[in-house]
Amino acid sequence: MTVVITLLYPKGTKEFDMDYYLTSHMPLVQKTWGGPAGLEKWEVVKLDPASGFVTKCLLYWESGEKARAAFGGPEAATVLGDIPNYCDVQPQQYGGEIVGSSSS
């Protein structure tokens, strides 16, 4: 069953660098965790800063086991260590299984 990890980035003291996030960080995430590691796809949503959050990232995984292994594995240090290059806050993290969806 597909698992989604949602990362919510709160507004920090410096501006969130969306260009770096999309052109450097997310390709790093894909390279590190895509394929056999279990990351199937990702989506990034720019949020209204009035909400207190500036960005939401959705990471879609083959399974919860693969997501936990990725975040708990040695490669996580490289991915998580890149955060200061685009913002000065740590994201809030939530996970769950997709139980319904639609498409048109």
N, C-alpha and C positions, 0 to 999 in steps of 0.2 A: 504494500500500500504506500502511495506517495506521501511523503512527509514534507511540510513546509516550515522552514525556519524563517521567522520574520525578525528583521533587525530594524529598530526604530532609533534614529539619530536625533537626540534633543538639540535644540539650539545651543551653540557654544559661544565662547567669547570671541572666536575668530570665525570668519565666513567659511562655510562648507565649500570645498573645492570640487564642484561637480565634474568639471572637465577632467581633473586628475582621477577622480573616482571611476568615471566611465572609461577613460582611455588607458589607465594604468592598473588601478586596483582590481576592478572587476575582471579584466583579462588575467591577472595574477590568480584570482579566485578560480576562474575557469580552468586555467592551466594546472593548478595545484589539485583541485578537487573534482574536476570533470572526468568523464570516462569511468575507469574501473573504481575510482574512489566514491562514485555514486551520485555526484551532482548532475542532475538532468538538465536544468535550466535555471536562469535567474531573471528577475525583473527589478527595475529601480523606479520608484515613484517620487517625484519632487512634491513636497508637501507645502502647504501654506504655513509660513513661520509663525503666524498668529496662533496656531495650534500648539506651539511649544516644541514642535518637531520640524525638522527641515527635510529629511529624507527617510524613505522606507525602502528596504531591500528585501525581496522575497527569494529565498533559495529553495528550490524544489529538489528533493532527494529521493532516490529509489526506496530507501527505508530509513527508519529511525536508527537502526544499528549502524548504517553507513554514515549518517550525519554525526552520530556520537563519536564514531571512530575518527572521522575527519577532524572534528573540533578538539578531540582528545589526543590526536597524533602529533608527531614531531613537526609536520608541515604547518600546523596551525600557528606556530610561532612566527613563521614568515608572513602569513596572511594577516594575523592580528598585529604584528609588529609594524605593518604598513599604515595603520590607522592614523598616526600623527602626521602623515604626509598629506592628509586631506581634511582633517578636523582635529579639534582639541577635546573631544568628549568620547566616551565609550558608548556604544549603542546598547539599548535595552534589547534583550533577546527573548523571543517566545517561539515555541514549537508546537506543532499539532499535525494530525492526519487529515487529509482531505476526505470528507465524507459525502460531498455532493458538489456538483458543478453543472454549468450549462455552456453552450456555445451557439452562435447563430450562423 
